Amino acid sequence: MALADILRRIDLDSDSEASVVLSAAEEEAARMRAEAETAVKRQHEELLLRTEVEATQEARTRIAAARLRGRDSVLAEKRMLIERALTQVIQRIDALPDEQYASLIAGEVAVASRGGETLFLGVEDADRLRMHLANALADADVDAQIAEHPAAFARGVLLESGRTRVEVSASTIVASRREELETLLMRALFETEAEEENDG
């Protein structure tokens, strides 16, 4: 065989082998590209799913937090309304007609009195109580002496005997019944709220 034929045969074999190698490389590249596309698509779907789950959880967390803030705000508002109502109760007790006020104070003194105490009147209540308190104490069967001079507090009376001191005023009356009054006010607030929701 001539050298030219040998060279031609080598070229043909090389071309044929190169064609096979190239074809195999192209197939491998296509397979790798398909796998990469599948992997990217899967990762994209997983990322979308994870993002959706995280967004849903975040939304639930925010809604729960908003509900808590709303509930706290409503409770704070109700607490403020209750405090305002209790303040008004104190003001209404203080604004009672003198005779009724003295009778109320005497009734509270009767609960705390053991007999023989001295009653000191608050500066702002001294004049109004002095006129009616002695009779109210007698009606309540209280054995207590009313001091001549008012004491250095504003309203109500101070029942004193030895080491025992008991303050009786609109504020202490409300404070002693605070839990009961708060329950009544809360019930009234919730009933009003429920009625408004039913009407709406």
Accessible surface in RSA format (square Angstrom, percent):
REM  Atomic radii and reference values for relative SASA: ProtOr
REM  Chains: A
REM  Algorithm: Lee & Richards
REM  Probe-radius: 1.40
REM  Slices: 20
REM RES _ NUM      All-atoms   Total-Side   Main-Chain    Non-polar    All polar
REM                ABS   REL    ABS   REL    ABS   REL    ABS   REL    ABS   REL
RES MET A   1   173.26  89.7  91.98  60.9  81.28 193.5  98.42  83.7  74.84  99.1
RES ALA A   2    58.62  53.9  45.43  70.1  13.19  30.0  55.50  78.2   3.12   8.3
RES LEU A   3   127.30  70.9 119.60  85.6   7.70  19.4 120.44  84.6   6.85  18.4
RES ALA A   4    60.62  55.7  52.30  80.7   8.32  18.9  56.04  78.9   4.58  12.1
RES ASP A   5    55.00  38.5  51.84  51.6   3.16   7.5  10.79  25.4  44.21  44.1
RES ILE A   6    71.82  40.9  71.20  53.0   0.62   1.5  71.81  51.7   0.00   0.0
RES LEU A   7    96.19  53.6  95.75  68.5   0.44   1.1  95.75  67.2   0.44   1.2
RES ARG A   8   136.81  57.4 133.51  68.1   3.30   7.9  57.20  78.2  79.62  48.3
RES ARG A   9   144.62  60.7 142.61  72.7   2.01   4.8  31.98  43.7 112.64  68.3
RES ILE A  10    92.13  52.4  90.58  67.5   1.55   3.7  91.84  66.1   0.29   0.8
RES ASP A  11    86.12  60.3  85.16  84.8   0.95   2.3  18.67  43.9  67.44  67.3
RES LEU A  12   110.10  61.3 106.76  76.4   3.34   8.4 107.04  75.2   3.07   8.3
RES ASP A  13    76.15  53.3  72.50  72.2   3.65   8.6  27.25  64.1  48.90  48.8
RES SER A  14    57.42  48.5  48.61  64.9   8.80  20.3  32.81  69.9  24.61  34.5
RES ASP A  15    94.37  66.1  88.48  88.1   5.89  13.9  26.52  62.4  67.85  67.7
RES SER A  16    65.67  55.5  57.23  76.4   8.44  19.4  31.63  67.4  34.04  47.7
RES GLU A  17   117.67  67.6 113.24  85.7   4.44  10.6  34.63  67.0  83.04  67.8
RES ALA A  18    58.30  53.6  48.93  75.5   9.37  21.3  55.99  78.9   2.30   6.1
RES SER A  19    66.83  56.5  59.99  80.1   6.84  15.8  27.38  58.3  39.45  55.3
RES VAL A  20   100.26  66.0  96.32  87.2   3.93   9.5  99.36  86.3   0.89   2.4
RES VAL A  21    92.28  60.7  89.14  80.7   3.13   7.5  91.40  79.4   0.88   2.4
RES LEU A  22   108.51  60.4 106.38  76.1   2.12   5.3 108.40  76.1   0.11   0.3
RES SER A  23    50.69  42.8  48.53  64.8   2.15   5.0  24.71  52.6  25.98  36.4
RES ALA A  24    54.81  50.4  47.58  73.4   7.23  16.5  50.66  71.3   4.15  11.0
RES ALA A  25    53.74  49.4  41.92  64.7  11.83  26.9  49.89  70.3   3.85  10.2
RES GLU A  26   103.81  59.6  97.33  73.6   6.49  15.4  40.66  78.6  63.15  51.6
RES GLU A  27   120.09  68.9 111.81  84.6   8.28  19.7  45.70  88.4  74.39  60.7
RES GLU A  28    75.53  43.4  72.90  55.2   2.63   6.3  39.00  75.4  36.53  29.8
RES ALA A  29    46.07  42.4  39.16  60.4   6.91  15.7  43.74  61.6   2.33   6.2
RES ALA A  30    47.10  43.3  42.16  65.1   4.94  11.2  42.98  60.5   4.12  10.9
RES ARG A  31   112.84  47.4 105.95  54.0   6.89  16.4  70.07  95.8  42.77  25.9
RES MET A  32   108.93  56.4 104.25  69.0   4.68  11.1  89.65  76.2  19.28  25.5
RES ARG A  33   142.18  59.7 136.22  69.4   5.96  14.2  55.41  75.7  86.78  52.6
RES ALA A  34    52.83  48.6  48.86  75.4   3.97   9.0  51.79  72.9   1.04   2.8
RES GLU A  35    94.77  54.4  87.56  66.2   7.21  17.2  42.12  81.5  52.65  43.0
RES ALA A  36    53.69  49.4  45.56  70.3   8.12  18.5  53.25  75.0   0.44   1.2
RES GLU A  37   109.89  63.1 102.57  77.6   7.32  17.4  45.15  87.3  64.74  52.9
RES THR A  38    78.29  55.7  74.54  75.6   3.75   8.9  52.48  70.5  25.80  39.0
RES ALA A  39    29.59  27.2  29.28  45.2   0.31   0.7  29.37  41.4   0.22   0.6
RES VAL A  40    95.58  62.9  94.65  85.7   0.94   2.3  94.84  82.4   0.74   2.0
RES LYS A  41   132.81  64.8 128.60  78.9   4.21  10.0  75.67  68.1  57.14  60.9
RES ARG A  42   125.75  52.8 124.24  63.3   1.51   3.6  47.84  65.4  77.91  47.2
RES GLN A  43   113.24  63.3 109.01  79.7   4.23  10.1  32.72  69.6  80.53  61.1
RES HIS A  44    99.82  54.6  95.52  66.4   4.30  11.0  65.43  67.4  34.40  40.0
RES GLU A  45    91.58  52.6  86.78  65.7   4.80  11.4  36.69  71.0  54.88  44.8
RES GLU A  46    87.45  50.2  83.70  63.3   3.75   8.9  32.32  62.5  55.14  45.0
RES LEU A  47    95.35  53.1  95.35  68.2   0.00   0.0  95.35  67.0   0.00   0.0
RES LEU A  48   100.36  55.9  97.38  69.7   2.97   7.5  97.47  68.5   2.88   7.8
RES LEU A  49   112.51  62.7 110.16  78.8   2.35   5.9 112.11  78.7   0.40   1.1
RES ARG A  50   128.30  53.9 123.53  63.0   4.77  11.4  50.54  69.1  77.76  47.1
RES THR A  51    71.96  51.2  71.18  72.2   0.78   1.9  60.05  80.7  11.92  18.0
RES GLU A  52   114.38  65.7 108.49  82.1   5.90  14.0  35.51  68.7  78.87  64.4
RES VAL A  53    70.48  46.4  67.87  61.4   2.61   6.3  70.41  61.2   0.06   0.2
RES GLU A  54    99.58  57.2  95.04  71.9   4.54  10.8  36.69  71.0  62.88  51.3
RES ALA A  55    57.30  52.7  45.33  70.0  11.98  27.2  53.05  74.7   4.26  11.3
RES THR A  56    55.87  39.7  50.85  51.6   5.01  12.0  37.12  49.9  18.74  28.3
RES GLN A  57   102.30  57.2 100.05  73.1   2.25   5.4  31.94  68.0  70.36  53.4
RES GLU A  58    83.15  47.7  80.23  60.7   2.92   7.0  34.39  66.5  48.76  39.8
RES ALA A  59    46.79  43.0  41.42  63.9   5.37  12.2  46.50  65.5   0.29   0.8
RES ARG A  60   160.50  67.4 155.15  79.1   5.35  12.7  56.57  77.3 103.92  63.0
RES THR A  61    86.55  61.6  80.33  81.4   6.22  14.8  61.23  82.2  25.32  38.3
RES ARG A  62   159.03  66.8 154.80  78.9   4.23  10.1  55.65  76.1 103.38  62.7
RES ILE A  63    88.54  50.4  86.21  64.2   2.34   5.6  88.46  63.7   0.08   0.2
RES ALA A  64    50.83  46.7  47.23  72.9   3.59   8.2  50.06  70.5   0.76   2.0
RES ALA A  65    35.34  32.5  31.60  48.8   3.74   8.5  34.51  48.6   0.83   2.2
RES ALA A  66    48.50  44.6  39.99  61.7   8.51  19.4  41.13  57.9   7.37  19.5
RES ARG A  67   176.88  74.3 165.18  84.2  11.70  27.9  65.48  89.5 111.40  67.5
RES LEU A  68    91.68  51.1  91.13  65.2   0.55   1.4  91.62  64.3   0.06   0.2
RES ARG A  69   154.58  64.9 149.18  76.0   5.41  12.9  75.60 103.3  78.98  47.9
RES GLY A  70    33.62  41.5   0.00   N/A  33.62  41.5  32.82  90.1   0.80   1.8
RES ARG A  71   136.76  57.4 129.56  66.0   7.19  17.1  62.48  85.4  74.28  45.0
RES ASP A  72    76.90  53.9  71.29  71.0   5.61  13.3  28.22  66.4  48.68  48.6
RES SER A  73    70.51  59.6  60.51  80.8  10.00  23.0  30.10  64.1  40.41  56.6
RES VAL A  74    69.57  45.8  67.38  61.0   2.19   5.3  69.56  60.4   0.02   0.0
RES LEU A  75    73.66  41.0  70.54  50.5   3.12   7.8  70.93  49.8   2.73   7.3
RES ALA A  76    62.06  57.1  49.86  76.9  12.20  27.7  56.97  80.2   5.08  13.5
RES GLU A  77    87.50  50.2  84.65  64.0   2.85   6.8  36.26  70.1  51.24  41.8
RES LYS A  78    11.57   5.6  11.57   7.1   0.00   0.0   9.86   8.9   1.71   1.8
RES ARG A  79   103.43  43.4 102.82  52.4   0.60   1.4  50.59  69.1  52.84  32.0
RES MET A  80    90.97  47.1  86.27  57.1   4.70  11.2  51.38  43.7  39.59  52.5
RES LEU A  81    61.00  34.0  57.06  40.8   3.95   9.9  57.46  40.4   3.54   9.5
RES ILE A  82     0.94   0.5   0.22   0.2   0.71   1.7   0.94   0.7   0.00   0.0
RES GLU A  83    64.40  37.0  63.88  48.3   0.52   1.2  37.65  72.8  26.75  21.8
RES ARG A  84   118.38  49.7 112.25  57.2   6.13  14.6  51.08  69.8  67.29  40.8
RES ALA A  85    24.31  22.3  21.06  32.5   3.25   7.4  23.05  32.5   1.25   3.3
RES LEU A  86     4.52   2.5   4.52   3.2   0.00   0.0   4.52   3.2   0.00   0.0
RES THR A  87    67.34  47.9  66.75  67.7   0.59   1.4  41.53  55.8  25.81  39.0
RES GLN A  88    82.86  46.3  82.57  60.3   0.29   0.7  19.02  40.5  63.84  48.4
RES VAL A  89    49.17  32.4  48.11  43.6   1.05   2.5  49.05  42.6   0.11   0.3
RES ILE A  90    42.22  24.0  42.22  31.5   0.00   0.0  42.22  30.4   0.00   0.0
RES GLN A  91   104.59  58.5  99.27  72.6   5.32  12.7  39.29  83.6  65.30  49.5
RES ARG A  92   175.55  73.7 170.31  86.8   5.24  12.5  57.95  79.2 117.60  71.3
RES ILE A  93    23.14  13.2  22.58  16.8   0.56   1.4  23.12  16.6   0.02   0.1
RES ASP A  94    25.34  17.8  19.87  19.8   5.48  12.9   8.21  19.3  17.13  17.1
RES ALA A  95    81.20  74.7  47.85  73.8  33.35  75.9  58.75  82.7  22.45  59.5
RES LEU A  96    55.78  31.1  50.38  36.0   5.40  13.6  52.61  37.0   3.17   8.5
RES PRO A  97    85.24  62.1  73.62  67.1  11.62  42.2  85.24  70.4   0.00   0.0
RES ASP A  98    54.20  38.0  49.51  49.3   4.69  11.1   7.41  17.4  46.79  46.7
RES GLU A  99   116.76  67.0 114.66  86.7   2.10   5.0  34.27  66.3  82.49  67.4
RES GLN A 100   101.97  57.0  95.56  69.8   6.40  15.2  35.53  75.6  66.44  50.4
RES TYR A 101     0.00   0.0   0.00   0.0   0.00   0.0   0.00   0.0   0.00   0.0
RES ALA A 102     0.07   0.1   0.07   0.1   0.00   0.0   0.07   0.1   0.00   0.0
RES SER A 103    63.75  53.9  57.87  77.2   5.88  13.6  19.82  42.2  43.93  61.5
RES LEU A 104    58.52  32.6  51.10  36.6   7.42  18.7  57.53  40.4   1.00   2.7
RES ILE A 105     0.00   0.0   0.00   0.0   0.00   0.0   0.00   0.0   0.00   0.0
RES ALA A 106     0.94   0.9   0.94   1.5   0.00   0.0   0.94   1.3   0.00   0.0
RES GLY A 107    33.09  40.8   0.00   N/A  33.09  40.8  28.75  78.9   4.34   9.7
RES GLU A 108    34.15  19.6  30.80  23.3   3.35   8.0   1.58   3.0  32.58  26.6
RES VAL A 109     0.00   0.0   0.00   0.0   0.00   0.0   0.00   0.0   0.00   0.0
RES ALA A 110    38.51  35.4  20.04  30.9  18.47  42.0  21.19  29.8  17.32  45.9
RES VAL A 111   115.04  75.7  96.20  87.1  18.84  45.4 103.88  90.3  11.16  30.3
RES ALA A 112    28.01  25.8  12.40  19.1  15.61  35.5  18.68  26.3   9.34  24.7
RES SER A 113    17.65  14.9   4.94   6.6  12.72  29.3   3.17   6.7  14.49  20.3
RES ARG A 114   201.17  84.5 162.43  82.8  38.75  92.3  83.67 114.4 117.50  71.2
RES GLY A 115    34.27  42.3   0.00   N/A  34.27  42.3  15.68  43.0  18.59  41.6
RES GLY A 116    59.09  72.9   0.00   N/A  59.09  72.9  30.80  84.5  28.29  63.4
RES GLU A 117     8.50   4.9   7.56   5.7   0.94   2.2   2.68   5.2   5.83   4.8
RES THR A 118    45.40  32.3  45.26  45.9   0.14   0.3  15.94  21.4  29.46  44.5
RES LEU A 119     0.00   0.0   0.00   0.0   0.00   0.0   0.00   0.0   0.00   0.0
RES PHE A 120    54.25  27.1  54.25  33.6   0.00   0.0  54.25  32.9   0.00   0.0
RES LEU A 121     0.27   0.1   0.13   0.1   0.14   0.3   0.13   0.1   0.14   0.4
RES GLY A 122     0.00   0.0   0.00   N/A   0.00   0.0   0.00   0.0   0.00   0.0
RES VAL A 123    89.43  58.8  76.32  69.1  13.11  31.6  76.32  66.3  13.11  35.5
RES GLU A 124   105.67  60.7  77.10  58.3  28.57  68.0  36.04  69.7  69.63  56.9
RES ASP A 125     0.00   0.0   0.00   0.0   0.00   0.0   0.00   0.0   0.00   0.0
RES ALA A 126     7.17   6.6   7.17  11.1   0.00   0.0   7.17  10.1   0.00   0.0
RES ASP A 127   120.61  84.5 114.85 114.3   5.76  13.6  39.37  92.7  81.24  81.0
RES ARG A 128    35.23  14.8  31.26  15.9   3.97   9.4  26.54  36.3   8.69   5.3
RES LEU A 129     0.12   0.1   0.12   0.1   0.00   0.0   0.12   0.1   0.00   0.0
RES ARG A 130    95.06  39.9  78.62  40.1  16.45  39.2  55.14  75.4  39.92  24.2
RES MET A 131   141.71  73.4 111.16  73.6  30.55  72.7  94.21  80.1  47.50  62.9
RES HIS A 132    46.29  25.3  44.64  31.0   1.65   4.2  27.71  28.6  18.59  21.6
RES LEU A 133     0.00   0.0   0.00   0.0   0.00   0.0   0.00   0.0   0.00   0.0
RES ALA A 134    59.67  54.9  51.09  78.8   8.58  19.5  53.81  75.8   5.86  15.5
RES ASN A 135   104.35  72.0 102.60  99.2   1.75   4.2  22.13  53.3  82.22  79.5
RES ALA A 136    12.15  11.2   5.02   7.7   7.13  16.2   9.70  13.7   2.45   6.5
RES LEU A 137     6.42   3.6   6.42   4.6   0.00   0.0   6.42   4.5   0.00   0.0
RES ALA A 138    72.98  67.1  47.86  73.9  25.12  57.1  56.51  79.6  16.47  43.6
RES ASP A 139   128.59  90.1  91.28  90.9  37.31  88.2  33.48  78.8  95.11  94.9
RES ALA A 140    35.38  32.5  12.05  18.6  23.33  53.1  23.84  33.6  11.54  30.6
RES ASP A 141   135.59  95.0 110.83 110.3  24.77  58.6  31.06  73.1 104.53 104.2
RES VAL A 142    17.95  11.8   1.47   1.3  16.47  39.7   4.68   4.1  13.27  36.0
RES ASP A 143   101.79  71.3  93.02  92.6   8.77  20.7  36.13  85.0  65.67  65.5
RES ALA A 144    21.28  19.6   0.00   0.0  21.28  48.4   1.60   2.2  19.68  52.1
RES GLN A 145   131.25  73.4 128.24  93.7   3.00   7.1  43.44  92.5  87.80  66.6
RES ILE A 146    35.50  20.2  21.26  15.8  14.24  34.3  21.26  15.3  14.24  38.6
RES ALA A 147    15.17  13.9   8.96  13.8   6.21  14.1  15.01  21.1   0.17   0.4
RES GLU A 148   144.66  83.1 125.67  95.1  18.99  45.2  47.66  92.2  97.00  79.2
RES HIS A 149   139.29  76.1 134.98  93.8   4.31  11.0  92.56  95.4  46.73  54.4
RES PRO A 150    61.52  44.8  42.33  38.6  19.18  69.7  42.36  35.0  19.15 119.0
RES ALA A 151    21.93  20.2  13.12  20.3   8.80  20.0  21.88  30.8   0.05   0.1
RES ALA A 152   110.83 101.9  67.74 104.5  43.08  98.0  76.94 108.3  33.89  89.8
RES PHE A 153    53.77  26.9  43.84  27.2   9.93  25.8  53.68  32.5   0.09   0.3
RES ALA A 154    48.35  44.5  38.21  59.0  10.13  23.1  41.29  58.2   7.05  18.7
RES ARG A 155    79.99  33.6  74.29  37.9   5.70  13.6  19.54  26.7  60.45  36.6
RES GLY A 156     0.00   0.0   0.00   N/A   0.00   0.0   0.00   0.0   0.00   0.0
RES VAL A 157     0.00   0.0   0.00   0.0   0.00   0.0   0.00   0.0   0.00   0.0
RES LEU A 158    20.08  11.2  20.08  14.4   0.00   0.0  20.08  14.1   0.00   0.0
RES LEU A 159     4.05   2.3   3.50   2.5   0.55   1.4   3.50   2.5   0.55   1.5
RES GLU A 160    49.49  28.4  46.40  35.1   3.09   7.4   5.39  10.4  44.09  36.0
RES SER A 161    48.70  41.2  37.53  50.1  11.18  25.7  12.06  25.7  36.64  51.3
RES GLY A 162    77.85  96.0   0.00   N/A  77.85  96.0  45.78 125.6  32.07  71.8
RES ARG A 163   240.54 101.0 207.65 105.9  32.89  78.3  86.46 118.2 154.08  93.4
RES THR A 164    82.53  58.7  76.65  77.7   5.88  14.0  49.17  66.0  33.36  50.4
RES ARG A 165   153.23  64.3 124.24  63.3  29.00  69.0  40.48  55.3 112.75  68.3
RES VAL A 166    48.28  31.8  45.45  41.1   2.83   6.8  48.28  41.9   0.00   0.0
RES GLU A 167    88.88  51.0  74.96  56.7  13.92  33.1  17.79  34.4  71.10  58.0
RES VAL A 168     6.51   4.3   6.30   5.7   0.21   0.5   6.51   5.7   0.00   0.0
RES SER A 169     4.41   3.7   4.41   5.9   0.00   0.0   3.71   7.9   0.70   1.0
RES ALA A 170     1.50   1.4   1.22   1.9   0.28   0.6   1.22   1.7   0.28   0.8
RES SER A 171    57.15  48.3  53.25  71.1   3.90   9.0  28.18  60.0  28.97  40.6
RES THR A 172    41.52  29.5  36.86  37.4   4.66  11.1  35.89  48.2   5.63   8.5
RES ILE A 173    13.35   7.6  11.49   8.6   1.86   4.5  13.35   9.6   0.00   0.0
RES VAL A 174     4.77   3.1   4.34   3.9   0.44   1.1   4.77   4.1   0.00   0.0
RES ALA A 175    66.34  61.0  48.25  74.5  18.09  41.1  50.60  71.3  15.73  41.7
RES SER A 176    84.86  71.7  42.04  56.1  42.82  98.6  51.41 109.5  33.44  46.9
RES ARG A 177    95.64  40.2  92.18  47.0   3.47   8.3  34.11  46.6  61.53  37.3
RES ARG A 178    86.06  36.1  85.58  43.6   0.48   1.1  36.81  50.3  49.25  29.8
RES GLU A 179   145.76  83.7 140.10 106.0   5.66  13.5  53.56 103.6  92.20  75.3
RES GLU A 180   106.82  61.3  97.17  73.5   9.64  23.0  40.99  79.3  65.83  53.7
RES LEU A 181    39.69  22.1  39.69  28.4   0.01   0.0  39.69  27.9   0.01   0.0
RES GLU A 182    34.10  19.6  34.00  25.7   0.09   0.2   6.59  12.7  27.51  22.5
RES THR A 183    66.16  47.1  60.44  61.3   5.72  13.6  45.07  60.5  21.09  31.9
RES LEU A 184    91.17  50.8  85.89  61.4   5.27  13.3  86.36  60.6   4.81  12.9
RES LEU A 185    45.41  25.3  44.74  32.0   0.67   1.7  45.14  31.7   0.27   0.7
RES MET A 186    47.85  24.8  47.85  31.7   0.00   0.0  47.85  40.7   0.00   0.0
RES ARG A 187   125.24  52.6 119.80  61.1   5.44  13.0  47.55  65.0  77.69  47.1
RES ALA A 188    51.64  47.5  46.07  71.1   5.57  12.7  50.69  71.4   0.95   2.5
RES LEU A 189    43.22  24.1  39.94  28.6   3.28   8.2  40.38  28.4   2.84   7.6
RES PHE A 190    92.57  46.3  89.49  55.4   3.08   8.0  89.82  54.5   2.76   7.9
RES GLU A 191    94.14  54.0  90.70  68.6   3.44   8.2  36.44  70.5  57.71  47.1
RES THR A 192    68.53  48.7  67.77  68.7   0.76   1.8  44.33  59.5  24.20  36.6
RES GLU A 193    60.31  34.6  58.48  44.2   1.83   4.4  22.93  44.4  37.37  30.5
RES ALA A 194    48.05  44.2  44.86  69.2   3.19   7.3  47.57  67.0   0.48   1.3
RES GLU A 195   106.99  61.4 105.48  79.8   1.51   3.6  38.23  73.9  68.77  56.1
RES GLU A 196   114.11  65.5 104.16  78.8   9.95  23.7  43.56  84.3  70.55  57.6
RES GLU A 197   126.35  72.5 103.12  78.0  23.23  55.3  46.28  89.5  80.07  65.4
RES ASN A 198   127.38  87.8  94.23  91.1  33.14  79.8  27.84  67.0  99.54  96.2
RES ASP A 199   127.54  89.3  91.74  91.3  35.80  84.7  33.55  78.9  94.00  93.7
RES GLY A 200    98.32 121.2   0.00   N/A  98.32 121.2  56.67 155.5  41.65  93.3
END  Absolute sums over single chains surface
CHAIN  1 A    14586.8      12824.2       1762.6       8335.5       6251.3
END  Absolute sums over all chains
TOTAL         14586.8      12824.2       1762.6       8335.5       6251.3
